[in-house]
């Protein structure tokens, strides 16, 4: 990670630690206020606690044109993005994705769609529904490694992160607090629970929080649908296709709708948001991640609606190509932000256990702020 990026974030954090006006805005500022000095690992931890809601920027009296020129959301975003890329395995692919993510995602989706279509062109699978295009065994052979491999790479990256931030043994209480905070998207609620200022500096809104929740819960429901279908297939000898009232269909359709609405909303907010408050260099990669999730969920819904038509092979190829692209690109896309933020919340839970009472701001920097 660039020393310049870390040092600039540290400079701004030191000023925030002396000022403390934004102390109750999110988890970042209480974490800042507990310390007097910040190592590189501390900066990385704080950056991954930040959800870029931007409320602190609009409330700050030391932004440009003040000489301090604070822009903490951007400073932490740059550290955060650099940490994801540095901890990725291999790091080079992560940097490449964030530099040209839209092009990479499109190429991979189309490439795998063509590949799966070629499998169909070699002959029918002889099954029912989707399995008439691609057999169950062929799907397992393709998607099992594409899922397990990225999970292993993400775990390796998280291990690097945990070592960098000085994480200790994880207890049940730490996990409970972290998952509870993530489930409620507490850090997108703002200091007063009215939301953040991502859309408009003068207006609080929970839209970003709701779109994030729709995306997260939609994804989890879709994952649950696949898991339940796998259990039904292997444990109860109930292979697909499944009816509308079956658990896989109920979970999958609900999750697909939520995921499509959530990603579409997040994409719209990202276009509307002010780019100078984030790491603009990775805008394409972040948008590619959101759009790839949208394509995965929407093609799934379209496939269900028109699966009985003559377009089944083409629709299935496109959907499975998008799913495969999503799996393979996950370790290098913004999808990993959920894993790293959860890890940051677990580390914050550990820090809170051993935290001493907040020290009062002191020193030459605090005196400078008061004047």
C-alpha positions, -999 to +999 in steps of 0.1 A: +000+000+000+012+035-008+029+052+021+015+085+009-021+072+011-016+059+046+001+091+058-026+114+044-053+093+061-033+094+094-030+132+091-067+136+088-075+111+115-052+129+139-072+161+133-105+144+137-092+129+170-085+163+183-117+179+171-142+151+180-173+170+166-183+138+147-179+114+176-213+098+174-217+096+136-206+060+131-183+033+145-152+050+130-151+080+154-154+062+187-126+039+174-105+070+166-112+086+200-099+055+219-064+060+205-037+087+205-015+073+178-023+051+148-001+024+132-006+014+096-028-015+107-050+009+127-055+031+096-065+000+076-090-011+103-106+023+105-109+025+067-128-008+066-151+004+094-161+034+072-192+029+051-186+062+031-219+078+043-202+112+040-221+128+069-188+137+086-176+155+055-207+178+053-206+185+090-168+193+090-156+229+094-121+219+082-129+209+046-115+229+017-110+258+014-097+255+050-060+249+053-065+215+068-084+204+036-101+174+053-119+149+031-120+118+054-144+098+033-121+099+003-089+094+024-104+062+040-119+050+007-084+051-009-069+032+020-098+007+020-096+000-018-058-003-015-062-028+013-086-050-006-063-051-036-031-057-015-047-085+005-063-102-026-047-134-039-033-127-065-032-089-059-025-082-096-060-094-107-077-072-081-058-041-094-067-050-130-104-054-121-107-021-103-089-004-132-112-018-159-139-038-141-168-031-165-149-044-195-136-075-176-171-084-163-187-080-197-160-101-214-162-129-187-200-130-188-202-132-226-173-156-227-188-181-203-222-177-219-207-187-252-189-216-235-221-230-220-240-224-252-213-245-270-219-273-245-256-273-255-246-273-292-227-305-287-260-323-278-289-323-254-285-334-218-317-354-219-331-341-186-361-319-177-363-281-176-328-266-173-312-300-173-324-305-209-298-278-218-271-287-193-271-318-171-270-316-133-236-333-132-222-308-157-235-279-136-219-293-105-186-299-123-185-263-135-198-244-106-184-263-076-148-253-083-159-218-094-175-213-060-150-231-037-119-216-053-129-180-048-140-188-012-105-201-005-089-170-020-112-147+001-103-166+032-066-161+024-071-124+020-090-121+052-062-139+070-038-113+057-061-085+068-066-100+103-028-102+108-024-066+095-049-051+120-037-072+149-069-093+154-070-117+183-090-149+190-126-145+180-153-152+205-191-157+201-198-123+216-176-106+190-194-124+162-229-117+177-221-079+179-206-078+144-234-097+127-260-077+145-244-044+134-242-057+098-277-070+097-291-036+107-266-016+086-261+004+117-233+025+103-255+037+075-281+051+099-261+082+107-255+097+141-292+102+148-306+072+130-320+093+102-297+080+075-267+094+058-259+123+034-248+103+004-275+118-019-276+154-007-255+172+019-285+190+033-308+160+036-306+128+056-318+097+038-321+060+045-323+051+008-287+039+006-292+018+037-324+003+024-308-005-010-278-021+008-302-042+029-322-053-002-290-063-019-276-082+011-308-100+020-316-107-016-282-123-021-286-143+011-321-155+000-308-166-034-279-184-017-304-201+006-325-211-023-295-229-039-286-245-006-321-258+000-323-271-036-290-289-031-303-305+002-335-315-015-316-331-044-291-351-025-307-357+009-343-362-001-339-374-037-361-345-050-344-331-081-354-300-099-374-285-115-394-273-085-429-258-084-437-222-076-446-230-040-415-250-033-389-236-008-362-231-035-386-211-057-400-190-029-366-181-016-351-176-051-379-154-064-380-132-033-342-129-032-340-122-070-365-093-068-348-078-037-314-082-053-325-066-086-341-036-068-312-032-044-285-032-071-305-010-094-310+015-066-273+014-056-262+020-092-285+050-094-272+065-062-236+059-073-242+079-105-258+106-084-232+107-056-202+132-056-172+113-069-147+135-050-158+119-018-147+084-028-118+068-046-127+079-081-100+057-096-120+025-089-154+039-100-156+015-130-148-015-109-173-007-082-200+000-108-191-033-126-197-052-094-232-037-088-242-042-125-229-078-125-251-086-094-280-069-112-275-090-143-272-122-122-305-115-104-325-101-133-315-128-158-326-153-132-360-138-130-363-135-167-352-172-170-380-182-146-406-161-165-397-174-200-381-207-191-408-226-210-402-208-242-379-216-271-354-191-257-345-214-228-310-223-240-300-187-247-315-174-214-299-202-194-265-196-210-266-159-203-277-164-167-252-192-159-225-172-176-233-142-154-233-164-122-200-180-132-185-146-139-197-133-105-182-163-086-148-161-103-145-123-100-158-121-064-123-121-048-112-092-069-144-071-070-162-050-044-181-081-033-152-087-008-162-054+010-188-073+029-163-098+042-137-072+051-163-049+068-176-078+088-140-086+098-136-049+108-167-051+129-154-082+147-121-064+154-140-034+166-160-056+190-126-069+203-113-033+207-144-023+226-140-050+252-105-037+262-112-001+256-104+024+283-125+056+289-121+080+260-091+103+267-098+140+264-083+157+232-050+172+241-018+185+227-008+211+202-032+198+175-062+202+198-051+237+207-048+246+170-083+233+163-098+254+192-082+285+177 
